[in-house]
Amino acid sequence: MHSRFRNAGYERLREYPNNGALATRLVLQAFFFYFAIGIILAIVSLFAEKVKLWMALVPASLSFLLLVW
């Protein structure tokens, strides 16, 4: 039997009608977050001696792994 209220909400995440789009959005948000952190650390490593370039490569490489995954 269908509900009268179409926008009643979903009690559980798996009842959400489009889990693929939700997962894709979350992975892309994580990609851009790690990529931004990598770019910021790369720029900071040019001017600060304590921050090494490899510290910037770790979040950037994580972002590309997320993008490929």
HUNOR-V327152 format. One line per field, one symbol per residue. phi: phi as a letter, one per 30 degrees, with the letter a starting at -180 (. if undefined). burial: + if it has 9 or more other ideal C-beta (glycine too) atoms within 8 Angstrom, else -. Layout:
phi: ???
burial: ???
This chain:
phi: .dddcdcdjbdbdddddbddddddddddddedddddddddddddddccddccddddddddddddddddd
burial: ---------------------+----+--++++++-++++++-++-----+---+++++++++--+---
